[in-house]
Amino acid sequence: MKRFTWVVVLVALIGALGFWRSARNRGAVASEAAGTNSPSSTSVSAENADATSRTPDAPLGLTPTVPAPPRRSPAAAIVPAAVLDEKTQVRQNVDQLVSPQTSFVDKYHIWIKLRDEGKMDQVIAELNERATNNPTAAEFPAALGQAYLHKIAVTKDTRDYAVLGAMADRSFDTALDLEPANWDARFFKATAMSYWPEEMNKRPEVIERFTQLIQDQETQTPQTQFAQSYYWLGETYQKAGRPDDADQVWRRGAALFPSDSMLQQKIAGR
């Protein structure tokens, strides 16, 4: 049951984020047609519109590995350079994933790109190394938790799902121990927990986590991704058989983020 649950977590989470991104993209196209230009509406690349539909094969091992350069030889002299270039690209992508300057939507596209290219093991290895070398920096375990969740999506051996899910949860806990206000760790931990089996009775904790996250968000400068917290809290209320509370949360979120298509569809009953 737990193995299946982690697949549901990933499919639901990535699917919802993809739908949210697609809805924003459609809104951007409509705005452009109407002659309205917005910096946020142009942040999504059209060439990644079908990113969530691709799930290529990837290594199944849980131990992150980075390809080692082959032994030097005249015939293979170009291979180490190619490996180094791949490592460099992964490092640059990780730099973007942990940068506060990279938008939520852009990070989503980077994750999907790395996953589709079969580079999750390299990303996990890079993030583990950075977390070890920077033990007081919360951004690395926060990103590492997300990497483990994306790893589930490309892992065929169902026996690994629960292990990767537990590793993701521990990584989020590590990030929150270092920085209790870390938004990524708080959001993704709560979202993943919302799909844990009913018998684990995690729903009250999920509601509490999202409620506190929303309260803290409302004391800060609004950011586009904050709308996600209202969406997922409403979804959790809905699962708990509390449709009035769900509707109230969605309406509050839609009032604060009127351009968010997912919230607008929720309050419209679609």
C-alpha positions as protocol buffer text, in pm:
chain_id: "A"
residue {
  index: 1
  type: MET
  ca { x: 0 y: 0 z: 0 }
}
residue {
  index: 2
  type: LYS
  ca { x: 280 y: 241 z: 92 }
}
residue {
  index: 3
  type: ARG
  ca { x: 460 y: 168 z: -237 }
}
residue {
  index: 4
  type: PHE
  ca { x: 150 y: 250 z: -436 }
}
residue {
  index: 5
  type: THR
  ca { x: 88 y: 561 z: -227 }
}
residue {
  index: 6
  type: TRP
  ca { x: 421 y: 718 z: -320 }
}
residue {
  index: 7
  type: VAL
  ca { x: 338 y: 676 z: -688 }
}
residue {
  index: 8
  type: VAL
  ca { x: 6 y: 850 z: -626 }
}
residue {
  index: 9
  type: VAL
  ca { x: 186 y: 1130 z: -441 }
}
residue {
  index: 10
  type: LEU
  ca { x: 419 y: 1196 z: -732 }
}
residue {
  index: 11
  type: VAL
  ca { x: 158 y: 1169 z: -1004 }
}
residue {
  index: 12
  type: ALA
  ca { x: -84 y: 1393 z: -815 }
}
residue {
  index: 13
  type: LEU
  ca { x: 175 y: 1650 z: -711 }
}
residue {
  index: 14
  type: ILE
  ca { x: 353 y: 1681 z: -1045 }
}
residue {
  index: 15
  type: GLY
  ca { x: 23 y: 1659 z: -1231 }
}
residue {
  index: 16
  type: ALA
  ca { x: -130 y: 1938 z: -1026 }
}
residue {
  index: 17
  type: LEU
  ca { x: 176 y: 2158 z: -1063 }
}
residue {
  index: 18
  type: GLY
  ca { x: 179 y: 2086 z: -1435 }
}
residue {
  index: 19
  type: PHE
  ca { x: -188 y: 2172 z: -1466 }
}
residue {
  index: 20
  type: TRP
  ca { x: -132 y: 2492 z: -1269 }
}
residue {
  index: 21
  type: ARG
  ca { x: 159 y: 2581 z: -1495 }
}
residue {
  index: 22
  type: SER
  ca { x: -43 y: 2502 z: -1808 }
}
residue {
  index: 23
  type: ALA
  ca { x: -335 y: 2708 z: -1683 }
}
residue {
  index: 24
  type: ARG
  ca { x: -105 y: 3002 z: -1621 }
}
residue {
  index: 25
  type: ASN
  ca { x: 44 y: 2956 z: -1966 }
}
residue {
  index: 26
  type: ARG
  ca { x: -300 y: 2960 z: -2128 }
}
residue {
  index: 27
  type: GLY
  ca { x: -379 y: 3274 z: -1933 }
}
residue {
  index: 28
  type: ALA
  ca { x: -60 y: 3433 z: -2058 }
}
residue {
  index: 29
  type: VAL
  ca { x: -151 y: 3354 z: -2418 }
}
residue {
  index: 30
  type: ALA
  ca { x: -495 y: 3506 z: -2369 }
}
residue {
  index: 31
  type: SER
  ca { x: -345 y: 3817 z: -2213 }
}
residue {
  index: 32
  type: GLU
  ca { x: -103 y: 3856 z: -2500 }
}
residue {
  index: 33
  type: ALA
  ca { x: -387 y: 3828 z: -2749 }
}
residue {
  index: 34
  type: ALA
  ca { x: -567 y: 4103 z: -2561 }
}
residue {
  index: 35
  type: GLY
  ca { x: -258 y: 4321 z: -2571 }
}
residue {
  index: 36
  type: THR
  ca { x: -172 y: 4276 z: -2202 }
}
residue {
  index: 37
  type: ASN
  ca { x: 191 y: 4207 z: -2116 }
}
residue {
  index: 38
  type: SER
  ca { x: 303 y: 4072 z: -1779 }
}
residue {
  index: 39
  type: PRO
  ca { x: 652 y: 3961 z: -1670 }
}
residue {
  index: 40
  type: SER
  ca { x: 507 y: 3660 z: -1487 }
}
residue {
  index: 41
  type: SER
  ca { x: 301 y: 3551 z: -1783 }
}
residue {
  index: 42
  type: THR
  ca { x: 604 y: 3505 z: -2004 }
}
residue {
  index: 43
  type: SER
  ca { x: 810 y: 3293 z: -1763 }
}
residue {
  index: 44
  type: VAL
  ca { x: 687 y: 2959 z: -1893 }
}
residue {
  index: 45
  type: SER
  ca { x: 851 y: 2810 z: -2202 }
}
residue {
  index: 46
  type: ALA
  ca { x: 609 y: 2673 z: -2462 }
}
residue {
  index: 47
  type: GLU
  ca { x: 846 y: 2397 z: -2560 }
}
residue {
  index: 48
  type: ASN
  ca { x: 796 y: 2239 z: -2215 }
}
residue {
  index: 49
  type: ALA
  ca { x: 417 y: 2234 z: -2236 }
}
residue {
  index: 50
  type: ASP
  ca { x: 406 y: 1855 z: -2252 }
}
residue {
  index: 51
  type: ALA
  ca { x: 676 y: 1794 z: -1992 }
}
residue {
  index: 52
  type: THR
  ca { x: 453 y: 1606 z: -1750 }
}
residue {
  index: 53
  type: SER
  ca { x: 362 y: 1346 z: -2013 }
}
residue {
  index: 54
  type: ARG
  ca { x: 716 y: 1217 z: -2057 }
}
residue {
  index: 55
  type: THR
  ca { x: 861 y: 965 z: -1815 }
}
residue {
  index: 56
  type: PRO
  ca { x: 1176 y: 803 z: -1958 }
}
residue {
  index: 57
  type: ASP
  ca { x: 1370 y: 521 z: -1803 }
}
residue {
  index: 58
  type: ALA
  ca { x: 1630 y: 596 z: -1537 }
}
residue {
  index: 59
  type: PRO
  ca { x: 1874 y: 402 z: -1316 }
}
residue {
  index: 60
  type: LEU
  ca { x: 1694 y: 208 z: -1043 }
}
residue {
  index: 61
  type: GLY
  ca { x: 1963 y: 216 z: -774 }
}
residue {
  index: 62
  type: LEU
  ca { x: 1907 y: 417 z: -458 }
}
residue {
  index: 63
  type: THR
  ca { x: 2276 y: 513 z: -428 }
}
residue {
  index: 64
  type: PRO
  ca { x: 2335 y: 836 z: -622 }
}
residue {
  index: 65
  type: THR
  ca { x: 2622 y: 805 z: -868 }
}
residue {
  index: 66
  type: VAL
  ca { x: 2803 y: 1045 z: -1096 }
}
residue {
  index: 67
  type: PRO
  ca { x: 2968 y: 901 z: -1410 }
}
residue {
  index: 68
  type: ALA
  ca { x: 3343 y: 874 z: -1359 }
}
residue {
  index: 69
  type: PRO
  ca { x: 3580 y: 989 z: -1636 }
}
residue {
  index: 70
  type: PRO
  ca { x: 3729 y: 691 z: -1825 }
}
residue {
  index: 71
  type: ARG
  ca { x: 4101 y: 625 z: -1824 }
}
residue {
  index: 72
  type: ARG
  ca { x: 4296 y: 853 z: -2048 }
}
residue {
  index: 73
  type: SER
  ca { x: 4379 y: 725 z: -2394 }
}
residue {
  index: 74
  type: PRO
  ca { x: 4438 y: 898 z: -2728 }
}
residue {
  index: 75
  type: ALA
  ca { x: 4124 y: 742 z: -2875 }
}
residue {
  index: 76
  type: ALA
  ca { x: 3903 y: 842 z: -2584 }
}
residue {
  index: 77
  type: ALA
  ca { x: 4055 y: 1181 z: -2510 }
}
residue {
  index: 78
  type: ILE
  ca { x: 3728 y: 1359 z: -2587 }
}
residue {
  index: 79
  type: VAL
  ca { x: 3517 y: 1152 z: -2340 }
}
residue {
  index: 80
  type: PRO
  ca { x: 3641 y: 1309 z: -2014 }
}
residue {
  index: 81
  type: ALA
  ca { x: 3557 y: 1652 z: -2154 }
}
residue {
  index: 82
  type: ALA
  ca { x: 3206 y: 1533 z: -2238 }
}
residue {
  index: 83
  type: VAL
  ca { x: 3161 y: 1393 z: -1886 }
}
residue {
  index: 84
  type: LEU
  ca { x: 3293 y: 1713 z: -1734 }
}
residue {
  index: 85
  type: ASP
  ca { x: 3053 y: 1912 z: -1948 }
}
residue {
  index: 86
  type: GLU
  ca { x: 2761 y: 1702 z: -1825 }
}
residue {
  index: 87
  type: LYS
  ca { x: 2871 y: 1751 z: -1466 }
}
residue {
  index: 88
  type: THR
  ca { x: 2895 y: 2122 z: -1526 }
}
residue {
  index: 89
  type: GLN
  ca { x: 2546 y: 2133 z: -1669 }
}
residue {
  index: 90
  type: VAL
  ca { x: 2407 y: 1944 z: -1369 }
}
residue {
  index: 91
  type: ARG
  ca { x: 2584 y: 2182 z: -1131 }
}
residue {
  index: 92
  type: GLN
  ca { x: 2443 y: 2481 z: -1315 }
}
residue {
  index: 93
  type: ASN
  ca { x: 2093 y: 2333 z: -1301 }
}
residue {
  index: 94
  type: VAL
  ca { x: 2130 y: 2269 z: -928 }
}
residue {
  index: 95
  type: ASP
  ca { x: 2248 y: 2628 z: -883 }
}
residue {
  index: 96
  type: GLN
  ca { x: 1918 y: 2738 z: -1035 }
}
residue {
  index: 97
  type: LEU
  ca { x: 1711 y: 2496 z: -829 }
}
residue {
  index: 98
  type: VAL
  ca { x: 1847 y: 2628 z: -499 }
}
residue {
  index: 99
  type: SER
  ca { x: 1855 y: 2995 z: -600 }
}
residue {
  index: 100
  type: PRO
  ca { x: 1588 y: 3223 z: -447 }
}
residue {
  index: 101
  type: GLN
  ca { x: 1602 y: 3418 z: -773 }
}
residue {
  index: 102
  type: THR
  ca { x: 1460 y: 3126 z: -974 }
}
residue {
  index: 103
  type: SER
  ca { x: 1081 y: 3132 z: -995 }
}
residue {
  index: 104
  type: PHE
  ca { x: 864 y: 2841 z: -879 }
}
residue {
  index: 105
  type: VAL
  ca { x: 753 y: 2774 z: -1237 }
}
residue {
  index: 106
  type: ASP
  ca { x: 1108 y: 2783 z: -1374 }
}
residue {
  index: 107
  type: LYS
  ca { x: 1222 y: 2539 z: -1105 }
}
residue {
  index: 108
  type: TYR
  ca { x: 938 y: 2310 z: -1206 }
}
residue {
  index: 109
  type: HIS
  ca { x: 1062 y: 2312 z: -1568 }
}
residue {
  index: 110
  type: ILE
  ca { x: 1420 y: 2240 z: -1457 }
}
residue {
  index: 111
  type: TRP
  ca { x: 1309 y: 1943 z: -1247 }
}
residue {
  index: 112
  type: ILE
  ca { x: 1111 y: 1796 z: -1535 }
}
residue {
  index: 113
  type: LYS
  ca { x: 1399 y: 1851 z: -1778 }
}
residue {
  index: 114
  type: LEU
  ca { x: 1648 y: 1677 z: -1549 }
}
residue {
  index: 115
  type: ARG
  ca { x: 1406 y: 1393 z: -1484 }
}
residue {
  index: 116
  type: ASP
  ca { x: 1337 y: 1343 z: -1855 }
}
residue {
  index: 117
  type: GLU
  ca { x: 1710 y: 1344 z: -1932 }
}
residue {
  index: 118
  type: GLY
  ca { x: 1768 y: 1066 z: -1677 }
}
residue {
  index: 119
  type: LYS
  ca { x: 1991 y: 1280 z: -1456 }
}
residue {
  index: 120
  type: MET
  ca { x: 1820 y: 1238 z: -1119 }
}
residue {
  index: 121
  type: ASP
  ca { x: 2105 y: 1028 z: -977 }
}
residue {
  index: 122
  type: GLN
  ca { x: 2356 y: 1299 z: -1069 }
}
residue {
  index: 123
  type: VAL
  ca { x: 2134 y: 1567 z: -919 }
}
residue {
  index: 124
  type: ILE
  ca { x: 2089 y: 1369 z: -597 }
}
residue {
  index: 125
  type: ALA
  ca { x: 2465 y: 1314 z: -573 }
}
residue {
  index: 126
  type: GLU
  ca { x: 2534 y: 1684 z: -629 }
}
residue {
  index: 127
  type: LEU
  ca { x: 2277 y: 1791 z: -368 }
}
residue {
  index: 128
  type: ASN
  ca { x: 2407 y: 1536 z: -117 }
}
residue {
  index: 129
  type: GLU
  ca { x: 2758 y: 1670 z: -165 }
}
residue {
  index: 130
  type: ARG
  ca { x: 2646 y: 2028 z: -120 }
}
residue {
  index: 131
  type: ALA
  ca { x: 2442 y: 1939 z: 188 }
}
residue {
  index: 132
  type: THR
  ca { x: 2746 y: 1768 z: 340 }
}
residue {
  index: 133
  type: ASN
  ca { x: 2975 y: 2062 z: 260 }
}
residue {
  index: 134
  type: ASN
  ca { x: 2719 y: 2319 z: 380 }
}
residue {
  index: 135
  type: PRO
  ca { x: 2554 y: 2154 z: 684 }
}
residue {
  index: 136
  type: THR
  ca { x: 2379 y: 2474 z: 797 }
}
residue {
  index: 137
  type: ALA
  ca { x: 2218 y: 2559 z: 461 }
}
residue {
  index: 138
  type: ALA
  ca { x: 1853 y: 2450 z: 442 }
}
residue {
  index: 139
  type: GLU
  ca { x: 1813 y: 2496 z: 67 }
}
residue {
  index: 140
  type: PHE
  ca { x: 2012 y: 2182 z: -13 }
}
residue {
  index: 141
  type: PRO
  ca { x: 1812 y: 1924 z: 190 }
}
residue {
  index: 142
  type: ALA
  ca { x: 1492 y: 2102 z: 80 }
}
residue {
  index: 143
  type: ALA
  ca { x: 1585 y: 2048 z: -285 }
}
residue {
  index: 144
  type: LEU
  ca { x: 1713 y: 1698 z: -209 }
}
residue {
  index: 145
  type: GLY
  ca { x: 1370 y: 1601 z: -78 }
}
residue {
  index: 146
  type: GLN
  ca { x: 1215 y: 1712 z: -406 }
}
residue {
  index: 147
  type: ALA
  ca { x: 1480 y: 1518 z: -598 }
}
residue {
  index: 148
  type: TYR
  ca { x: 1386 y: 1196 z: -418 }
}
residue {
  index: 149
  type: LEU
  ca { x: 1020 y: 1252 z: -506 }
}
residue {
  index: 150
  type: HIS
  ca { x: 1108 y: 1304 z: -873 }
}
residue {
  index: 151
  type: LYS
  ca { x: 1326 y: 992 z: -856 }
}
residue {
  index: 152
  type: ILE
  ca { x: 1016 y: 788 z: -767 }
}
residue {
  index: 153
  type: ALA
  ca { x: 857 y: 894 z: -1095 }
}
residue {
  index: 154
  type: VAL
  ca { x: 1133 y: 727 z: -1297 }
}
residue {
  index: 155
  type: THR
  ca { x: 1194 y: 423 z: -1074 }
}
residue {
  index: 156
  type: LYS
  ca { x: 1042 y: 100 z: -1205 }
}
residue {
  index: 157
  type: ASP
  ca { x: 1112 y: -118 z: -903 }
}
residue {
  index: 158
  type: THR
  ca { x: 815 y: -61 z: -674 }
}
residue {
  index: 159
  type: ARG
  ca { x: 1017 y: -186 z: -377 }
}
residue {
  index: 160
  type: ASP
  ca { x: 1211 y: 141 z: -388 }
}
residue {
  index: 161
  type: TYR
  ca { x: 909 y: 372 z: -367 }
}
residue {
  index: 162
  type: ALA
  ca { x: 865 y: 366 z: 11 }
}
residue {
  index: 163
  type: VAL
  ca { x: 1240 y: 399 z: 66 }
}
residue {
  index: 164
  type: LEU
  ca { x: 1267 y: 705 z: -159 }
}
residue {
  index: 165
  type: GLY
  ca { x: 955 y: 855 z: -5 }
}
residue {
  index: 166
  type: ALA
  ca { x: 1097 y: 817 z: 345 }
}
residue {
  index: 167
  type: MET
  ca { x: 1427 y: 971 z: 230 }
}
residue {
  index: 168
  type: ALA
  ca { x: 1236 y: 1267 z: 88 }
}
residue {
  index: 169
  type: ASP
  ca { x: 1046 y: 1317 z: 414 }
}
residue {
  index: 170
  type: ARG
  ca { x: 1367 y: 1303 z: 620 }
}
residue {
  index: 171
  type: SER
  ca { x: 1532 y: 1555 z: 388 }
}
residue {
  index: 172
  type: PHE
  ca { x: 1242 y: 1797 z: 436 }
}
residue {
  index: 173
  type: ASP
  ca { x: 1269 y: 1750 z: 813 }
}
residue {
  index: 174
  type: THR
  ca { x: 1642 y: 1826 z: 798 }
}
residue {
  index: 175
  type: ALA
  ca { x: 1573 y: 2146 z: 605 }
}
residue {
  index: 176
  type: LEU
  ca { x: 1306 y: 2251 z: 854 }
}
residue {
  index: 177
  type: ASP
  ca { x: 1536 y: 2184 z: 1149 }
}
residue {
  index: 178
  type: LEU
  ca { x: 1782 y: 2426 z: 990 }
}
residue {
  index: 179
  type: GLU
  ca { x: 1528 y: 2680 z: 870 }
}
residue {
  index: 180
  type: PRO
  ca { x: 1173 y: 2636 z: 1005 }
}
residue {
  index: 181
  type: ALA
  ca { x: 1039 y: 2900 z: 765 }
}
residue {
  index: 182
  type: ASN
  ca { x: 1175 y: 2734 z: 449 }
}
residue {
  index: 183
  type: TRP
  ca { x: 876 y: 2751 z: 212 }
}
residue {
  index: 184
  type: ASP
  ca { x: 979 y: 2471 z: -24 }
}
residue {
  index: 185
  type: ALA
  ca { x: 1036 y: 2220 z: 257 }
}
residue {
  index: 186
  type: ARG
  ca { x: 711 y: 2316 z: 432 }
}
residue {
  index: 187
  type: PHE
  ca { x: 500 y: 2303 z: 117 }
}
residue {
  index: 188
  type: PHE
  ca { x: 634 y: 1983 z: -37 }
}
residue {
  index: 189
  type: LYS
  ca { x: 638 y: 1794 z: 293 }
}
residue {
  index: 190
  type: ALA
  ca { x: 274 y: 1885 z: 361 }
}
residue {
  index: 191
  type: THR
  ca { x: 168 y: 1809 z: 4 }
}
residue {
  index: 192
  type: ALA
  ca { x: 335 y: 1466 z: 6 }
}
residue {
  index: 193
  type: MET
  ca { x: 185 y: 1388 z: 348 }
}
residue {
  index: 194
  type: SER
  ca { x: -164 y: 1468 z: 217 }
}
residue {
  index: 195
  type: TYR
  ca { x: -145 y: 1142 z: 16 }
}
residue {
  index: 196
  type: TRP
  ca { x: -24 y: 916 z: 294 }
}
residue {
  index: 197
  type: PRO
  ca { x: -250 y: 614 z: 372 }
}
residue {
  index: 198
  type: GLU
  ca { x: -564 y: 686 z: 576 }
}
residue {
  index: 199
  type: GLU
  ca { x: -456 y: 446 z: 851 }
}
residue {
  index: 200
  type: MET
  ca { x: -157 y: 670 z: 929 }
}
residue {
  index: 201
  type: ASN
  ca { x: -398 y: 946 z: 1034 }
}
residue {
  index: 202
  type: LYS
  ca { x: -184 y: 1229 z: 897 }
}
residue {
  index: 203
  type: ARG
  ca { x: -470 y: 1449 z: 773 }
}
residue {
  index: 204
  type: PRO
  ca { x: -497 y: 1665 z: 1090 }
}
residue {
  index: 205
  type: GLU
  ca { x: -124 y: 1734 z: 1071 }
}
residue {
  index: 206
  type: VAL
  ca { x: -148 y: 1817 z: 700 }
}
residue {
  index: 207
  type: ILE
  ca { x: -429 y: 2066 z: 769 }
}
residue {
  index: 208
  type: GLU
  ca { x: -227 y: 2219 z: 1051 }
}
residue {
  index: 209
  type: ARG
  ca { x: 84 y: 2249 z: 835 }
}
residue {
  index: 210
  type: PHE
  ca { x: -97 y: 2414 z: 543 }
}
residue {
  index: 211
  type: THR
  ca { x: -295 y: 2643 z: 776 }
}
residue {
  index: 212
  type: GLN
  ca { x: 22 y: 2764 z: 946 }
}
residue {
  index: 213
  type: LEU
  ca { x: 198 y: 2803 z: 610 }
}
residue {
  index: 214
  type: ILE
  ca { x: -88 y: 3019 z: 480 }
}
residue {
  index: 215
  type: GLN
  ca { x: -89 y: 3231 z: 795 }
}
residue {
  index: 216
  type: ASP
  ca { x: 283 y: 3294 z: 755 }
}
residue {
  index: 217
  type: GLN
  ca { x: 246 y: 3365 z: 383 }
}
residue {
  index: 218
  type: GLU
  ca { x: -9 y: 3636 z: 453 }
}
residue {
  index: 219
  type: THR
  ca { x: 248 y: 3830 z: 657 }
}
residue {
  index: 220
  type: GLN
  ca { x: 487 y: 3837 z: 361 }
}
residue {
  index: 221
  type: THR
  ca { x: 500 y: 3995 z: 19 }
}
residue {
  index: 222
  type: PRO
  ca { x: 272 y: 3781 z: -203 }
}
residue {
  index: 223
  type: GLN
  ca { x: 444 y: 3536 z: -437 }
}
residue {
  index: 224
  type: THR
  ca { x: 277 y: 3346 z: -719 }
}
residue {
  index: 225
  type: GLN
  ca { x: 346 y: 3001 z: -570 }
}
residue {
  index: 226
  type: PHE
  ca { x: 165 y: 3096 z: -248 }
}
residue {
  index: 227
  type: ALA
  ca { x: -162 y: 3021 z: -428 }
}
residue {
  index: 228
  type: GLN
  ca { x: -67 y: 2651 z: -421 }
}
residue {
  index: 229
  type: SER
  ca { x: -106 y: 2637 z: -42 }
}
residue {
  index: 230
  type: TYR
  ca { x: -472 y: 2742 z: -63 }
}
residue {
  index: 231
  type: TYR
  ca { x: -537 y: 2490 z: -337 }
}
residue {
  index: 232
  type: TRP
  ca { x: -388 y: 2197 z: -143 }
}
residue {
  index: 233
  type: LEU
  ca { x: -544 y: 2292 z: 191 }
}
residue {
  index: 234
  type: GLY
  ca { x: -881 y: 2301 z: 17 }
}
residue {
  index: 235
  type: GLU
  ca { x: -813 y: 1961 z: -138 }
}
residue {
  index: 236
  type: THR
  ca { x: -729 y: 1821 z: 207 }
}
residue {
  index: 237
  type: TYR
  ca { x: -1049 y: 1963 z: 356 }
}
residue {
  index: 238
  type: GLN
  ca { x: -1243 y: 1809 z: 66 }
}
residue {
  index: 239
  type: LYS
  ca { x: -1094 y: 1466 z: 137 }
}
residue {
  index: 240
  type: ALA
  ca { x: -1182 y: 1508 z: 505 }
}
residue {
  index: 241
  type: GLY
  ca { x: -1548 y: 1559 z: 416 }
}
residue {
  index: 242
  type: ARG
  ca { x: -1542 y: 1933 z: 494 }
}
residue {
  index: 243
  type: PRO
  ca { x: -1656 y: 2093 z: 165 }
}
residue {
  index: 244
  type: ASP
  ca { x: -1756 y: 2424 z: 327 }
}
residue {
  index: 245
  type: ASP
  ca { x: -1407 y: 2471 z: 472 }
}
residue {
  index: 246
  type: ALA
  ca { x: -1257 y: 2375 z: 136 }
}
residue {
  index: 247
  type: ASP
  ca { x: -1471 y: 2631 z: -45 }
}
residue {
  index: 248
  type: GLN
  ca { x: -1383 y: 2901 z: 208 }
}
residue {
  index: 249
  type: VAL
  ca { x: -1010 y: 2840 z: 167 }
}
residue {
  index: 250
  type: TRP
  ca { x: -1032 y: 2835 z: -213 }
}
residue {
  index: 251
  type: ARG
  ca { x: -1231 y: 3160 z: -214 }
}
residue {
  index: 252
  type: ARG
  ca { x: -981 y: 3333 z: 11 }
}
residue {
  index: 253
  type: GLY
  ca { x: -697 y: 3215 z: -210 }
}
residue {
  index: 254
  type: ALA
  ca { x: -878 y: 3326 z: -526 }
}
residue {
  index: 255
  type: ALA
  ca { x: -938 y: 3670 z: -373 }
}
residue {
  index: 256
  type: LEU
  ca { x: -568 y: 3708 z: -296 }
}
residue {
  index: 257
  type: PHE
  ca { x: -452 y: 3551 z: -625 }
}
residue {
  index: 258
  type: PRO
  ca { x: -727 y: 3634 z: -878 }
}
residue {
  index: 259
  type: SER
  ca { x: -514 y: 3528 z: -1174 }
}
residue {
  index: 260
  type: ASP
  ca { x: -469 y: 3171 z: -1047 }
}
residue {
  index: 261
  type: SER
  ca { x: -674 y: 2952 z: -1280 }
}
residue {
  index: 262
  type: MET
  ca { x: -684 y: 2646 z: -1054 }
}
residue {
  index: 263
  type: LEU
  ca { x: -840 y: 2839 z: -766 }
}
residue {
  index: 264
  type: GLN
  ca { x: -1084 y: 3011 z: -1001 }
}
residue {
  index: 265
  type: GLN
  ca { x: -1196 y: 2673 z: -1134 }
}
residue {
  index: 266
  type: LYS
  ca { x: -1241 y: 2541 z: -781 }
}
residue {
  index: 267
  type: ILE
  ca { x: -1474 y: 2823 z: -674 }
}
residue {
  index: 268
  type: ALA
  ca { x: -1661 y: 2789 z: -1004 }
}
residue {
  index: 269
  type: GLY
  ca { x: -1730 y: 2426 z: -915 }
}
residue {
  index: 270
  type: ARG
  ca { x: -1529 y: 2273 z: -1198 }
}
